Amino acid sequence: MLESARGVAMTTKPDIPPPPWQRLPDRSSRRRREPISREAIVKAAVDLLDREGLAALSMRRLGDELGAGAASLYWHVGSKDGLLDLVLDEIIGEQQVAAPDPARWQEQLKEVARHQRRVSLRHPYVVRISIGRIPMGPNALQYSERVLGILRAGGLPPRLAVQGYLVLIATVNGFTVDETGVEDSGAPDRDPAHLAEAAEMARDYIASLPTNLFPNMTSLASEFALSDPDERFELLLDIFVDGLARRAAAA
């Protein structure tokens, strides 16, 4: 692992046995010379997804990008589903997790969440491809190990540590789904000026509602002009981590 002041990027590929549901083909007993590697296929897939979104990815299109036939890609990754498993693990490997510091575990956990969000915004399709998958590749295992280390260093008992970790991932994914969108064409417009304009339109509309029917909405209309997702995300982290800390103290 590559140590740094900020943390550790999951870039190593240790010899970890695959989980039983692994979608990749077993080629250990066969040798075949190929002009491309599994790593090159995954990198090309991430590049294509970053440029054009999830709808653009097909084995034929990826083969064209690499100058190889789709059959060659299938030999390496087994299926498109197997390729997406690899893509997910590759992107998880971009995330950094610092070594546990018991005195700073709450801030460390917030930084884990912030980094997860940054990675999701950089690859807007990643939350969608993670749905229904159990990330157990080498990068995902190292990531889980290090985040759990932070939670355990913070004094969380075993069940709360695991549940807290899983809820943290789900919470950040849920937040970034709204930011990255669900359309195959990629992420929605995140231009700050456009977001502010939309928020102001919402504010003006809410303020125009009948006050006898919507007394709370109309009295709080100006608050709906808030268009800063970073502020909302920090509020979400504060609420989440404070709740974990209280439960850990009670336990």
NORKA-V968539 format. One record per residue. RES is the residue in one small letter. SS is DSSP state (h for helix, s for strand, l for the rest). OMEGA is omega in whole degrees, -180 to 180 (* if undefined). NEAR is the number of other C-alpha atoms within 12 Angstrom. Layout:
[[RES & SS & OMEGA & NEAR] [RES & SS & OMEGA & NEAR]]
//
This chain:
[[m & l & -177 & 21] [l & s & -179 & 19] [e & s & 175 & 15] [s & l & 180 & 13] [a & l & -176 & 11] [r & l & -178 & 17] [g & l & -176 & 24] [v & s & 175 & 27] [a & s & -178 & 29] [m & l & -175 & 31] [t & l & -180 & 25] [t & l & 180 & 23] [k & l & -178 & 20] [p & l & -180 & 15] [d & l & -178 & 11] [i & l & 180 & 14] [p & l & -178 & 14] [p & l & 176 & 22] [p & l & -175 & 15] [p & l & -179 & 12] [w & l & -177 & 16] [q & l & -178 & 23] [r & l & -176 & 25] [l & l & -179 & 26] [p & l & 177 & 23] [d & l & -180 & 18] [r & l & -174 & 14] [s & l & -177 & 9] [s & l & -179 & 7] [r & l & 176 & 10] [r & l & -178 & 10] [r & l & 179 & 13] [r & l & -179 & 10] [e & l & 179 & 17] [p & l & 180 & 17] [i & l & 179 & 27] [s & l & 176 & 20] [r & h & 180 & 27] [e & h & 180 & 21] [a & h & 179 & 26] [i & h & -179 & 41] [v & h & 180 & 33] [k & h & 179 & 25] [a & h & 179 & 31] [a & h & 179 & 42] [v & h & 179 & 34] [d & h & 180 & 25] [l & h & 179 & 28] [l & h & 179 & 32] [d & h & -177 & 28] [r & h & -166 & 20] [e & h & 177 & 23] [g & l & -172 & 29] [l & h & -177 & 31] [a & h & -176 & 21] [a & h & -173 & 23] [l & l & 169 & 32] [s & l & -179 & 27] [m & h & 178 & 34] [r & h & 180 & 21] [r & h & 180 & 24] [l & h & 176 & 32] [g & h & 177 & 28] [d & h & 179 & 20] [e & h & -176 & 25] [l & h & -177 & 26] [g & l & -179 & 19] [a & l & 178 & 24] [g & l & 179 & 22] [a & h & -179 & 24] [a & h & 178 & 20] [s & h & 178 & 26] [l & h & 179 & 37] [y & h & -180 & 30] [w & h & -177 & 29] [h & h & -171 & 36] [v & h & 174 & 32] [g & l & -177 & 25] [s & l & 175 & 23] [k & h & 178 & 31] [d & h & 178 & 24] [g & h & 177 & 31] [l & h & 180 & 35] [l & h & 173 & 39] [d & h & -179 & 37] [l & h & 178 & 41] [v & h & -180 & 41] [l & h & -179 & 39] [d & h & 178 & 36] [e & h & -178 & 38] [i & h & 175 & 43] [i & h & 180 & 40] [g & l & 177 & 32] [e & l & -175 & 30] [q & l & -178 & 35] [q & s & 179 & 37] [v & l & -179 & 43] [a & l & 173 & 35] [a & l & -175 & 32] [p & l & 175 & 27] [d & l & -175 & 22] [p & h & -178 & 19] [a & h & -176 & 16] [r & h & -170 & 20] [w & h & -178 & 31] [q & h & 178 & 32] [e & h & 177 & 26] [q & h & 179 & 31] [l & h & 177 & 42] [k & h & 180 & 34] [e & h & 174 & 29] [v & h & -179 & 39] [a & h & 179 & 37] [r & h & -179 & 32] [h & h & 176 & 31] [q & h & 179 & 36] [r & h & 179 & 39] [r & h & 179 & 28] [v & h & 179 & 28] [s & h & 178 & 36] [l & h & 177 & 29] [r & h & 179 & 27] [h & l & -168 & 37] [p & l & -178 & 39] [y & l & -168 & 43] [v & h & 179 & 40] [v & h & -180 & 40] [r & h & -178 & 28] [i & h & 178 & 34] [s & h & -177 & 29] [i & l & 178 & 19] [g & l & 179 & 12] [r & l & 175 & 23] [i & l & -175 & 23] [p & l & -178 & 35] [m & l & 173 & 28] [g & l & -177 & 37] [p & h & 178 & 29] [n & h & -179 & 35] [a & h & 180 & 37] [l & h & 179 & 28] [q & h & 179 & 33] [y & h & 180 & 37] [s & h & -179 & 32] [e & h & -176 & 23] [r & h & 178 & 32] [v & h & 177 & 39] [l & h & 177 & 34] [g & h & 177 & 28] [i & h & -178 & 34] [l & h & 179 & 42] [r & h & 177 & 31] [a & h & 177 & 25] [g & l & 176 & 31] [g & l & 180 & 28] [l & l & 177 & 30] [p & l & -172 & 23] [p & h & -176 & 18] [r & h & -180 & 18] [l & h & 179 & 26] [a & h & -179 & 31] [v & h & -180 & 22] [q & h & 178 & 20] [g & h & 178 & 31] [y & h & -179 & 32] [l & h & 178 & 21] [v & h & 178 & 20] [l & h & 180 & 35] [i & h & -179 & 34] [a & h & -179 & 21] [t & h & 180 & 27] [v & h & 177 & 35] [n & h & -180 & 33] [g & h & 179 & 25] [f & h & -176 & 29] [t & h & 173 & 36] [v & h & 180 & 28] [d & h & -179 & 25] [e & h & -174 & 33] [t & h & 178 & 32] [g & l & -178 & 27] [v & l & -180 & 23] [e & l & 180 & 20] [d & l & -177 & 21] [s & l & 177 & 20] [g & l & -174 & 30] [a & l & 176 & 30] [p & l & 180 & 22] [d & l & 179 & 19] [r & l & 178 & 22] [d & l & -176 & 15] [p & h & -179 & 16] [a & h & 179 & 13] [h & h & 178 & 15] [l & h & 179 & 21] [a & h & 179 & 20] [e & h & 179 & 19] [a & h & 179 & 21] [a & h & 179 & 23] [e & h & 176 & 21] [m & h & 178 & 20] [a & h & 179 & 24] [r & h & -177 & 24] [d & h & 179 & 21] [y & h & -179 & 20] [i & h & 180 & 25] [a & h & -178 & 24] [s & l & -178 & 20] [l & l & 178 & 19] [p & l & -176 & 14] [t & l & 180 & 15] [n & l & 179 & 11] [l & l & -175 & 13] [f & l & -177 & 16] [p & h & -180 & 15] [n & h & -180 & 17] [m & h & -176 & 22] [t & h & -180 & 22] [s & h & -180 & 20] [l & l & -174 & 21] [a & h & -177 & 24] [s & h & 180 & 21] [e & h & -179 & 19] [f & h & 175 & 26] [a & h & 178 & 22] [l & l & -177 & 22] [s & l & -177 & 26] [d & l & -179 & 23] [p & h & 179 & 23] [d & h & 179 & 18] [e & h & 179 & 13] [r & h & -180 & 18] [f & h & 179 & 29] [e & h & 176 & 22] [l & h & 178 & 17] [l & h & 179 & 22] [l & h & 179 & 31] [d & h & -179 & 22] [i & h & -177 & 18] [f & h & -176 & 27] [v & h & 176 & 33] [d & h & 179 & 21] [g & h & 177 & 20] [l & h & -178 & 33] [a & h & 179 & 29] [r & h & 179 & 17] [r & h & 179 & 20] [a & h & 179 & 24] [a & h & 180 & 14] [a & h & 180 & 12] [a & l & * & 14]]
//
